[in-house]
Amino acid sequence: MDADKMVRQANQIAEYFKVYPQARAEEGVEGHIRKFWEPRMRAQLLEYAANGGAGLHPLVLTAIESIRADQAA
């Protein structure tokens, strides 16, 4: 997937959940990415974030940290 499109899609998820309390917003973004993004898309997002993650919403970055932590465990 094109990186710009991926960032836009991830940020749209964050924009939807940002109105919720912080903990619920973080859960929502993470849950959506885990549930609805296929493994290749998640891997691309993780790689993009590892290379700086330019333009990613802070809620997306928090979700990525959590996903990475689970993969490392």
PDB file with SEQRES, HELIX, SHEET and CRYST1 records, atoms N, CA, C and O in Angstrom:
SEQRES   1 A   73  MET ASP ALA ASP LYS MET VAL ARG GLN ALA ASN GLN ILE          
SEQRES   2 A   73  ALA GLU TYR PHE LYS VAL TYR PRO GLN ALA ARG ALA GLU          
SEQRES   3 A   73  GLU GLY VAL GLU GLY HIS ILE ARG LYS PHE TRP GLU PRO          
SEQRES   4 A   73  ARG MET ARG ALA GLN LEU LEU GLU TYR ALA ALA ASN GLY          
SEQRES   5 A   73  GLY ALA GLY LEU HIS PRO LEU VAL LEU THR ALA ILE GLU          
SEQRES   6 A   73  SER ILE ARG ALA ASP GLN ALA ALA                              
HELIX    1 AA1 ALA A    3  PHE A   17  1                                  15    
HELIX    2 AA2 GLN A   22  PHE A   36  1                                  15    
HELIX    3 AA3 PRO A   39  ALA A   50  1                                  12    
HELIX    4 AA4 PRO A   58  ALA A   72  1                                  15    
CRYST1    1.000    1.000    1.000  90.00  90.00  90.00 P 1           1          
ATOM      1  N   MET A   1       0.852  -1.172   0.000  1.00  0.00           N  
ATOM      2  CA  MET A   1       0.000   0.000   0.000  1.00  0.00           C  
ATOM      3  C   MET A   1       0.895   1.231   0.000  1.00  0.00           C  
ATOM      4  O   MET A   1       1.963   1.244   0.613  1.00  0.00           O  
ATOM      5  N   ASP A   2       0.444   2.250  -0.689  1.00  0.00           N  
ATOM      6  CA  ASP A   2       1.136   3.524  -0.716  1.00  0.00           C  
ATOM      7  C   ASP A   2       1.235   4.081   0.712  1.00  0.00           C  
ATOM      8  O   ASP A   2       0.254   4.078   1.455  1.00  0.00           O  
ATOM      9  N   ALA A   3       2.417   4.552   1.081  1.00  0.00           N  
ATOM     10  CA  ALA A   3       2.636   5.037   2.453  1.00  0.00           C  
ATOM     11  C   ALA A   3       1.706   6.191   2.812  1.00  0.00           C  
ATOM     12  O   ALA A   3       1.190   6.242   3.929  1.00  0.00           O  
ATOM     13  N   ASP A   4       1.486   7.111   1.888  1.00  0.00           N  
ATOM     14  CA  ASP A   4       0.596   8.244   2.180  1.00  0.00           C  
ATOM     15  C   ASP A   4      -0.824   7.771   2.461  1.00  0.00           C  
ATOM     16  O   ASP A   4      -1.485   8.273   3.371  1.00  0.00           O  
ATOM     17  N   LYS A   5      -1.289   6.807   1.678  1.00  0.00           N  
ATOM     18  CA  LYS A   5      -2.634   6.267   1.882  1.00  0.00           C  
ATOM     19  C   LYS A   5      -2.722   5.549   3.229  1.00  0.00           C  
ATOM     20  O   LYS A   5      -3.716   5.677   3.945  1.00  0.00           O  
ATOM     21  N   MET A   6      -1.679   4.797   3.566  1.00  0.00           N  
ATOM     22  CA  MET A   6      -1.654   4.075   4.833  1.00  0.00           C  
ATOM     23  C   MET A   6      -1.724   5.053   6.013  1.00  0.00           C  
ATOM     24  O   MET A   6      -2.492   4.851   6.954  1.00  0.00           O  
ATOM     25  N   VAL A   7      -0.920   6.102   5.948  1.00  0.00           N  
ATOM     26  CA  VAL A   7      -0.905   7.108   7.015  1.00  0.00           C  
ATOM     27  C   VAL A   7      -2.277   7.769   7.116  1.00  0.00           C  
ATOM     28  O   VAL A   7      -2.796   7.964   8.215  1.00  0.00           O  
ATOM     29  N   ARG A   8      -2.856   8.108   5.983  1.00  0.00           N  
ATOM     30  CA  ARG A   8      -4.170   8.740   5.975  1.00  0.00           C  
ATOM     31  C   ARG A   8      -5.214   7.828   6.618  1.00  0.00           C  
ATOM     32  O   ARG A   8      -6.019   8.281   7.431  1.00  0.00           O  
ATOM     33  N   GLN A   9      -5.201   6.550   6.256  1.00  0.00           N  
ATOM     34  CA  GLN A   9      -6.174   5.609   6.821  1.00  0.00           C  
ATOM     35  C   GLN A   9      -5.977   5.436   8.329  1.00  0.00           C  
ATOM     36  O   GLN A   9      -6.943   5.444   9.093  1.00  0.00           O  
ATOM     37  N   ALA A  10      -4.735   5.282   8.743  1.00  0.00           N  
ATOM     38  CA  ALA A  10      -4.454   5.122  10.172  1.00  0.00           C  
ATOM     39  C   ALA A  10      -4.898   6.366  10.943  1.00  0.00           C  
ATOM     40  O   ALA A  10      -5.485   6.262  12.020  1.00  0.00           O  
ATOM     41  N   ASN A  11      -4.616   7.521  10.390  1.00  0.00           N  
ATOM     42  CA  ASN A  11      -4.990   8.774  11.058  1.00  0.00           C  
ATOM     43  C   ASN A  11      -6.499   8.980  11.086  1.00  0.00           C  
ATOM     44  O   ASN A  11      -7.017   9.598  12.016  1.00  0.00           O  
ATOM     45  N   GLN A  12      -7.213   8.474  10.085  1.00  0.00           N  
ATOM     46  CA  GLN A  12      -8.674   8.560  10.108  1.00  0.00           C  
ATOM     47  C   GLN A  12      -9.239   7.758  11.280  1.00  0.00           C  
ATOM     48  O   GLN A  12     -10.206   8.179  11.916  1.00  0.00           O  
ATOM     49  N   ILE A  13      -8.646   6.624  11.557  1.00  0.00           N  
ATOM     50  CA  ILE A  13      -9.065   5.816  12.704  1.00  0.00           C  
ATOM     51  C   ILE A  13      -8.840   6.617  13.988  1.00  0.00           C  
ATOM     52  O   ILE A  13      -9.717   6.686  14.849  1.00  0.00           O  
ATOM     53  N   ALA A  14      -7.657   7.220  14.103  1.00  0.00           N  
ATOM     54  CA  ALA A  14      -7.332   8.011  15.292  1.00  0.00           C  
ATOM     55  C   ALA A  14      -8.285   9.200  15.430  1.00  0.00           C  
ATOM     56  O   ALA A  14      -8.721   9.514  16.538  1.00  0.00           O  
ATOM     57  N   GLU A  15      -8.606   9.851  14.334  1.00  0.00           N  
ATOM     58  CA  GLU A  15      -9.524  10.987  14.383  1.00  0.00           C  
ATOM     59  C   GLU A  15     -10.897  10.558  14.900  1.00  0.00           C  
ATOM     60  O   GLU A  15     -11.539  11.289  15.654  1.00  0.00           O  
ATOM     61  N   TYR A  16     -11.336   9.383  14.496  1.00  0.00           N  
ATOM     62  CA  TYR A  16     -12.628   8.880  14.971  1.00  0.00           C  
ATOM     63  C   TYR A  16     -12.607   8.680  16.483  1.00  0.00           C  
ATOM     64  O   TYR A  16     -13.545   9.076  17.176  1.00  0.00           O  
ATOM     65  N   PHE A  17     -11.543   8.069  16.996  1.00  0.00           N  
ATOM     66  CA  PHE A  17     -11.490   7.703  18.415  1.00  0.00           C  
ATOM     67  C   PHE A  17     -11.000   8.826  19.328  1.00  0.00           C  
ATOM     68  O   PHE A  17     -11.102   8.697  20.548  1.00  0.00           O  
ATOM     69  N   LYS A  18     -10.478   9.912  18.785  1.00  0.00           N  
ATOM     70  CA  LYS A  18      -9.882  10.943  19.650  1.00  0.00           C  
ATOM     71  C   LYS A  18     -10.892  11.634  20.559  1.00  0.00           C  
ATOM     72  O   LYS A  18     -10.491  12.274  21.531  1.00  0.00           O  
ATOM     73  N   VAL A  19     -12.180  11.527  20.277  1.00  0.00           N  
ATOM     74  CA  VAL A  19     -13.188  12.164  21.127  1.00  0.00           C  
ATOM     75  C   VAL A  19     -13.465  11.369  22.406  1.00  0.00           C  
ATOM     76  O   VAL A  19     -14.091  11.881  23.334  1.00  0.00           O  
ATOM     77  N   TYR A  20     -13.007  10.146  22.450  1.00  0.00           N  
ATOM     78  CA  TYR A  20     -13.189   9.299  23.630  1.00  0.00           C  
ATOM     79  C   TYR A  20     -12.133   9.632  24.672  1.00  0.00           C  
ATOM     80  O   TYR A  20     -11.127  10.267  24.354  1.00  0.00           O  
ATOM     81  N   PRO A  21     -12.351   9.212  25.912  1.00  0.00           N  
ATOM     82  CA  PRO A  21     -11.284   9.363  26.913  1.00  0.00           C  
ATOM     83  C   PRO A  21     -10.009   8.672  26.412  1.00  0.00           C  
ATOM     84  O   PRO A  21     -10.071   7.704  25.654  1.00  0.00           O  
ATOM     85  N   GLN A  22      -8.882   9.174  26.840  1.00  0.00           N  
ATOM     86  CA  GLN A  22      -7.582   8.725  26.309  1.00  0.00           C  
ATOM     87  C   GLN A  22      -7.424   7.204  26.276  1.00  0.00           C  
ATOM     88  O   GLN A  22      -7.059   6.644  25.242  1.00  0.00           O  
ATOM     89  N   ALA A  23      -7.692   6.541  27.386  1.00  0.00           N  
ATOM     90  CA  ALA A  23      -7.493   5.077  27.437  1.00  0.00           C  
ATOM     91  C   ALA A  23      -8.397   4.365  26.434  1.00  0.00           C  
ATOM     92  O   ALA A  23      -7.967   3.425  25.765  1.00  0.00           O  
ATOM     93  N   ARG A  24      -9.643   4.810  26.332  1.00  0.00           N  
ATOM     94  CA  ARG A  24     -10.588   4.193  25.384  1.00  0.00           C  
ATOM     95  C   ARG A  24     -10.175   4.476  23.947  1.00  0.00           C  
ATOM     96  O   ARG A  24     -10.307   3.608  23.084  1.00  0.00           O  
ATOM     97  N   ALA A  25      -9.677   5.675  23.679  1.00  0.00           N  
ATOM     98  CA  ALA A  25      -9.206   6.029  22.340  1.00  0.00           C  
ATOM     99  C   ALA A  25      -8.023   5.155  21.933  1.00  0.00           C  
ATOM    100  O   ALA A  25      -7.960   4.672  20.802  1.00  0.00           O  
ATOM    101  N   GLU A  26      -7.086   4.957  22.861  1.00  0.00           N  
ATOM    102  CA  GLU A  26      -5.926   4.107  22.577  1.00  0.00           C  
ATOM    103  C   GLU A  26      -6.365   2.677  22.286  1.00  0.00           C  
ATOM    104  O   GLU A  26      -5.888   2.057  21.336  1.00  0.00           O  
ATOM    105  N   GLU A  27      -7.277   2.154  23.107  1.00  0.00           N  
ATOM    106  CA  GLU A  27      -7.809   0.801  22.884  1.00  0.00           C  
ATOM    107  C   GLU A  27      -8.513   0.695  21.540  1.00  0.00           C  
ATOM    108  O   GLU A  27      -8.358  -0.293  20.822  1.00  0.00           O  
ATOM    109  N   GLY A  28      -9.280   1.713  21.210  1.00  0.00           N  
ATOM    110  CA  GLY A  28     -10.041   1.697  19.970  1.00  0.00           C  
ATOM    111  C   GLY A  28      -9.158   1.668  18.740  1.00  0.00           C  
ATOM    112  O   GLY A  28      -9.406   0.898  17.811  1.00  0.00           O  
ATOM    113  N   VAL A  29      -8.136   2.496  18.727  1.00  0.00           N  
ATOM    114  CA  VAL A  29      -7.226   2.536  17.573  1.00  0.00           C  
ATOM    115  C   VAL A  29      -6.476   1.213  17.464  1.00  0.00           C  
ATOM    116  O   VAL A  29      -6.399   0.624  16.385  1.00  0.00           O  
ATOM    117  N   GLU A  30      -5.933   0.757  18.566  1.00  0.00           N  
ATOM    118  CA  GLU A  30      -5.204  -0.512  18.556  1.00  0.00           C  
ATOM    119  C   GLU A  30      -6.108  -1.659  18.124  1.00  0.00           C  
ATOM    120  O   GLU A  30      -5.728  -2.467  17.276  1.00  0.00           O  
ATOM    121  N   GLY A  31      -7.285  -1.731  18.697  1.00  0.00           N  
ATOM    122  CA  GLY A  31      -8.214  -2.807  18.375  1.00  0.00           C  
ATOM    123  C   GLY A  31      -8.609  -2.801  16.908  1.00  0.00           C  
ATOM    124  O   GLY A  31      -8.704  -3.856  16.280  1.00  0.00           O  
ATOM    125  N   HIS A  32      -8.836  -1.625  16.368  1.00  0.00           N  
ATOM    126  CA  HIS A  32      -9.216  -1.537  14.957  1.00  0.00           C  
ATOM    127  C   HIS A  32      -8.076  -2.026  14.060  1.00  0.00           C  
ATOM    128  O   HIS A  32      -8.303  -2.788  13.121  1.00  0.00           O  
ATOM    129  N   ILE A  33      -6.874  -1.593  14.350  1.00  0.00           N  
ATOM    130  CA  ILE A  33      -5.728  -2.010  13.528  1.00  0.00           C  
ATOM    131  C   ILE A  33      -5.522  -3.521  13.642  1.00  0.00           C  
ATOM    132  O   ILE A  33      -5.273  -4.187  12.637  1.00  0.00           O  
ATOM    133  N   ARG A  34      -5.622  -4.057  14.832  1.00  0.00           N  
ATOM    134  CA  ARG A  34      -5.458  -5.509  15.009  1.00  0.00           C  
ATOM    135  C   ARG A  34      -6.555  -6.300  14.294  1.00  0.00           C  
ATOM    136  O   ARG A  34      -6.278  -7.323  13.668  1.00  0.00           O  
ATOM    137  N   LYS A  35      -7.787  -5.831  14.387  1.00  0.00           N  
ATOM    138  CA  LYS A  35      -8.933  -6.574  13.852  1.00  0.00           C  
ATOM    139  C   LYS A  35      -9.092  -6.467  12.346  1.00  0.00           C  
ATOM    140  O   LYS A  35      -9.359  -7.458  11.667  1.00  0.00           O  
ATOM    141  N   PHE A  36      -8.927  -5.266  11.834  1.00  0.00           N  
ATOM    142  CA  PHE A  36      -9.327  -4.999  10.462  1.00  0.00           C  
ATOM    143  C   PHE A  36      -8.189  -4.800   9.469  1.00  0.00           C  
ATOM    144  O   PHE A  36      -8.423  -4.788   8.260  1.00  0.00           O  
ATOM    145  N   TRP A  37      -6.970  -4.646   9.954  1.00  0.00           N  
ATOM    146  CA  TRP A  37      -5.847  -4.511   9.035  1.00  0.00           C  
ATOM    147  C   TRP A  37      -5.213  -5.880   8.862  1.00  0.00           C  
ATOM    148  O   TRP A  37      -4.891  -6.554   9.840  1.00  0.00           O  
ATOM    149  N   GLU A  38      -5.039  -6.282   7.620  1.00  0.00           N  
ATOM    150  CA  GLU A  38      -4.419  -7.586   7.366  1.00  0.00           C  
ATOM    151  C   GLU A  38      -2.957  -7.547   7.815  1.00  0.00           C  
ATOM    152  O   GLU A  38      -2.376  -6.468   7.931  1.00  0.00           O  
ATOM    153  N   PRO A  39      -2.364  -8.707   8.066  1.00  0.00           N  
ATOM    154  CA  PRO A  39      -0.995  -8.744   8.597  1.00  0.00           C  
ATOM    155  C   PRO A  39       0.022  -7.944   7.783  1.00  0.00           C  
ATOM    156  O   PRO A  39       0.906  -7.308   8.358  1.00  0.00           O  
ATOM    157  N   ARG A  40      -0.091  -7.967   6.468  1.00  0.00           N  
ATOM    158  CA  ARG A  40       0.870  -7.200   5.646  1.00  0.00           C  
ATOM    159  C   ARG A  40       0.731  -5.702   5.891  1.00  0.00           C  
ATOM    160  O   ARG A  40       1.727  -4.980   5.930  1.00  0.00           O  
ATOM    161  N   MET A  41      -0.499  -5.238   6.054  1.00  0.00           N  
ATOM    162  CA  MET A  41      -0.721  -3.810   6.318  1.00  0.00           C  
ATOM    163  C   MET A  41      -0.166  -3.426   7.687  1.00  0.00           C  
ATOM    164  O   MET A  41       0.469  -2.383   7.838  1.00  0.00           O  
ATOM    165  N   ARG A  42      -0.413  -4.286   8.690  1.00  0.00           N  
ATOM    166  CA  ARG A  42       0.126  -4.007  10.030  1.00  0.00           C  
ATOM    167  C   ARG A  42       1.651  -3.990   9.994  1.00  0.00           C  
ATOM    168  O   ARG A  42       2.276  -3.117  10.596  1.00  0.00           O  
ATOM    169  N   ALA A  43       2.249  -4.944   9.297  1.00  0.00           N  
ATOM    170  CA  ALA A  43       3.709  -5.007   9.207  1.00  0.00           C  
ATOM    171  C   ALA A  43       4.257  -3.747   8.532  1.00  0.00           C  
ATOM    172  O   ALA A  43       5.273  -3.201   8.963  1.00  0.00           O  
ATOM    173  N   GLN A  44       3.593  -3.294   7.491  1.00  0.00           N  
ATOM    174  CA  GLN A  44       4.025  -2.077   6.805  1.00  0.00           C  
ATOM    175  C   GLN A  44       3.914  -0.869   7.726  1.00  0.00           C  
ATOM    176  O   GLN A  44       4.792  -0.007   7.737  1.00  0.00           O  
ATOM    177  N   LEU A  45       2.834  -0.811   8.496  1.00  0.00           N  
ATOM    178  CA  LEU A  45       2.654   0.288   9.434  1.00  0.00           C  
ATOM    179  C   LEU A  45       3.734   0.272  10.515  1.00  0.00           C  
ATOM    180  O   LEU A  45       4.278   1.319  10.865  1.00  0.00           O  
ATOM    181  N   LEU A  46       4.040  -0.897  11.035  1.00  0.00           N  
ATOM    182  CA  LEU A  46       5.085  -1.015  12.058  1.00  0.00           C  
ATOM    183  C   LEU A  46       6.442  -0.597  11.490  1.00  0.00           C  
ATOM    184  O   LEU A  46       7.212   0.098  12.154  1.00  0.00           O  
ATOM    185  N   GLU A  47       6.725  -1.020  10.271  1.00  0.00           N  
ATOM    186  CA  GLU A  47       7.991  -0.650   9.636  1.00  0.00           C  
ATOM    187  C   GLU A  47       8.057   0.852   9.395  1.00  0.00           C  
ATOM    188  O   GLU A  47       9.090   1.482   9.624  1.00  0.00           O  
ATOM    189  N   TYR A  48       6.951   1.418   8.933  1.00  0.00           N  
ATOM    190  CA  TYR A  48       6.894   2.859   8.689  1.00  0.00           C  
ATOM    191  C   TYR A  48       7.172   3.624   9.984  1.00  0.00           C  
ATOM    192  O   TYR A  48       7.939   4.586   9.991  1.00  0.00           O  
ATOM    193  N   ALA A  49       6.550   3.195  11.067  1.00  0.00           N  
ATOM    194  CA  ALA A  49       6.752   3.850  12.358  1.00  0.00           C  
ATOM    195  C   ALA A  49       8.197   3.695  12.835  1.00  0.00           C  
ATOM    196  O   ALA A  49       8.767   4.619  13.416  1.00  0.00           O  
ATOM    197  N   ALA A  50       8.786   2.523  12.586  1.00  0.00           N  
ATOM    198  CA  ALA A  50      10.174   2.293  12.996  1.00  0.00           C  
ATOM    199  C   ALA A  50      11.142   3.201  12.234  1.00  0.00           C  
ATOM    200  O   ALA A  50      12.237   3.493  12.715  1.00  0.00           O  
ATOM    201  N   ASN A  51      10.737   3.636  11.064  1.00  0.00           N  
ATOM    202  CA  ASN A  51      11.571   4.521  10.253  1.00  0.00           C  
ATOM    203  C   ASN A  51      11.188   5.991  10.424  1.00  0.00           C  
ATOM    204  O   ASN A  51      11.441   6.809   9.539  1.00  0.00           O  
ATOM    205  N   GLY A  52      10.593   6.316  11.538  1.00  0.00           N  
ATOM    206  CA  GLY A  52      10.291   7.705  11.858  1.00  0.00           C  
ATOM    207  C   GLY A  52       8.806   7.991  12.016  1.00  0.00           C  
ATOM    208  O   GLY A  52       8.417   8.825  12.833  1.00  0.00           O  
ATOM    209  N   GLY A  53       7.975   7.303  11.239  1.00  0.00           N  
ATOM    210  CA  GLY A  53       6.531   7.460  11.374  1.00  0.00           C  
ATOM    211  C   GLY A  53       6.014   8.854  11.079  1.00  0.00           C  
ATOM    212  O   GLY A  53       5.067   9.319  11.713  1.00  0.00           O  
ATOM    213  N   ALA A  54       6.637   9.524  10.111  1.00  0.00           N  
ATOM    214  CA  ALA A  54       6.239  10.903   9.787  1.00  0.00           C  
ATOM    215  C   ALA A  54       4.738  10.999   9.507  1.00  0.00           C  
ATOM    216  O   ALA A  54       4.189  10.257   8.693  1.00  0.00           O  
ATOM    217  N   GLY A  55       4.099  11.926  10.198  1.00  0.00           N  
ATOM    218  CA  GLY A  55       2.707  12.229   9.952  1.00  0.00           C  
ATOM    219  C   GLY A  55       1.699  11.372  10.695  1.00  0.00           C  
ATOM    220  O   GLY A  55       0.498  11.625  10.602  1.00  0.00           O  
ATOM    221  N   LEU A  56       2.151  10.371  11.426  1.00  0.00           N  
ATOM    222  CA  LEU A  56       1.210   9.510  12.148  1.00  0.00           C  
ATOM    223  C   LEU A  56       0.682  10.215  13.401  1.00  0.00           C  
ATOM    224  O   LEU A  56       1.433  10.853  14.138  1.00  0.00           O  
ATOM    225  N   HIS A  57      -0.595  10.086  13.615  1.00  0.00           N  
ATOM    226  CA  HIS A  57      -1.274  10.649  14.785  1.00  0.00           C  
ATOM    227  C   HIS A  57      -0.705   9.990  16.050  1.00  0.00           C  
ATOM    228  O   HIS A  57      -0.379   8.803  16.025  1.00  0.00           O  
ATOM    229  N   PRO A  58      -0.580  10.737  17.151  1.00  0.00           N  
ATOM    230  CA  PRO A  58      -0.056  10.157  18.393  1.00  0.00           C  
ATOM    231  C   PRO A  58      -0.819   8.901  18.857  1.00  0.00           C  
ATOM    232  O   PRO A  58      -0.208   7.993  19.421  1.00  0.00           O  
ATOM    233  N   LEU A  59      -2.129   8.836  18.630  1.00  0.00           N  
ATOM    234  CA  LEU A  59      -2.872   7.625  19.013  1.00  0.00           C  
ATOM    235  C   LEU A  59      -2.436   6.418  18.193  1.00  0.00           C  
ATOM    236  O   LEU A  59      -2.414   5.296  18.699  1.00  0.00           O  
ATOM    237  N   VAL A  60      -2.095   6.642  16.947  1.00  0.00           N  
ATOM    238  CA  VAL A  60      -1.595   5.545  16.105  1.00  0.00           C  
ATOM    239  C   VAL A  60      -0.240   5.086  16.624  1.00  0.00           C  
ATOM    240  O   VAL A  60       0.025   3.886  16.697  1.00  0.00           O  
ATOM    241  N   LEU A  61       0.611   6.025  16.982  1.00  0.00           N  
ATOM    242  CA  LEU A  61       1.933   5.658  17.508  1.00  0.00           C  
ATOM    243  C   LEU A  61       1.816   4.875  18.809  1.00  0.00           C  
ATOM    244  O   LEU A  61       2.580   3.937  19.040  1.00  0.00           O  
ATOM    245  N   THR A  62       0.873   5.249  19.655  1.00  0.00           N  
ATOM    246  CA  THR A  62       0.648   4.505  20.902  1.00  0.00           C  
ATOM    247  C   THR A  62       0.170   3.090  20.598  1.00  0.00           C  
ATOM    248  O   THR A  62       0.612   2.133  21.234  1.00  0.00           O  
ATOM    249  N   ALA A  63      -0.724   2.957  19.637  1.00  0.00           N  
ATOM    250  CA  ALA A  63      -1.218   1.633  19.241  1.00  0.00           C  
ATOM    251  C   ALA A  63      -0.072   0.777  18.718  1.00  0.00           C  
ATOM    252  O   ALA A  63       0.009  -0.411  19.029  1.00  0.00           O  
ATOM    253  N   ILE A  64       0.803   1.366  17.934  1.00  0.00           N  
ATOM    254  CA  ILE A  64       1.941   0.640  17.374  1.00  0.00           C  
ATOM    255  C   ILE A  64       2.855   0.141  18.485  1.00  0.00           C  
ATOM    256  O   ILE A  64       3.336  -0.991  18.434  1.00  0.00           O  
ATOM    257  N   GLU A  65       3.095   0.976  19.482  1.00  0.00           N  
ATOM    258  CA  GLU A  65       3.928   0.554  20.621  1.00  0.00           C  
ATOM    259  C   GLU A  65       3.337  -0.680  21.295  1.00  0.00           C  
ATOM    260  O   GLU A  65       4.058  -1.623  21.623  1.00  0.00           O  
ATOM    261  N   SER A  66       2.047  -0.669  21.496  1.00  0.00           N  
ATOM    262  CA  SER A  66       1.375  -1.791  22.141  1.00  0.00           C  
ATOM    263  C   SER A  66       1.438  -3.056  21.284  1.00  0.00           C  
ATOM    264  O   SER A  66       1.685  -4.147  21.798  1.00  0.00           O  
ATOM    265  N   ILE A  67       1.218  -2.909  19.998  1.00  0.00           N  
ATOM    266  CA  ILE A  67       1.288  -4.053  19.086  1.00  0.00           C  
ATOM    267  C   ILE A  67       2.690  -4.642  19.079  1.00  0.00           C  
ATOM    268  O   ILE A  67       2.865  -5.860  19.108  1.00  0.00           O  
ATOM    269  N   ARG A  68       3.690  -3.760  19.040  1.00  0.00           N  
ATOM    270  CA  ARG A  68       5.090  -4.221  19.085  1.00  0.00           C  
ATOM    271  C   ARG A  68       5.399  -4.960  20.372  1.00  0.00           C  
ATOM    272  O   ARG A  68       6.073  -5.991  20.355  1.00  0.00           O  
ATOM    273  N   ALA A  69       4.911  -4.441  21.485  1.00  0.00           N  
ATOM    274  CA  ALA A  69       5.162  -5.073  22.792  1.00  0.00           C  
ATOM    275  C   ALA A  69       4.579  -6.474  22.820  1.00  0.00           C  
ATOM    276  O   ALA A  69       5.208  -7.393  23.345  1.00  0.00           O  
ATOM    277  N   ASP A  70       3.381  -6.656  22.261  1.00  0.00           N  
ATOM    278  CA  ASP A  70       2.769  -7.982  22.223  1.00  0.00           C  
ATOM    279  C   ASP A  70       3.544  -8.939  21.330  1.00  0.00           C  
ATOM    280  O   ASP A  70       3.654 -10.126  21.637  1.00  0.00           O  
ATOM    281  N   GLN A  71       4.083  -8.427  20.225  1.00  0.00           N  
ATOM    282  CA  GLN A  71       4.852  -9.274  19.324  1.00  0.00           C  
ATOM    283  C   GLN A  71       6.162  -9.710  19.962  1.00  0.00           C  
ATOM    284  O   GLN A  71       6.650 -10.810  19.702  1.00  0.00           O  
ATOM    285  N   ALA A  72       6.727  -8.848  20.795  1.00  0.00           N  
ATOM    286  CA  ALA A  72       8.003  -9.151  21.439  1.00  0.00           C  
ATOM    287  C   ALA A  72       7.853 -10.152  22.580  1.00  0.00           C  
ATOM    288  O   ALA A  72       8.815 -10.820  22.959  1.00  0.00           O  
ATOM    289  N   ALA A  73       6.654 -10.252  23.118  1.00  0.00           N  
ATOM    290  CA  ALA A  73       6.420 -11.129  24.271  1.00  0.00           C  
ATOM    291  C   ALA A  73       6.332 -12.594  23.865  1.00  0.00           C  
ATOM    292  O   ALA A  73       6.137 -13.460  24.718  1.00  0.00           O  
TER     293      ALA A  73                                                      
END                                                                             
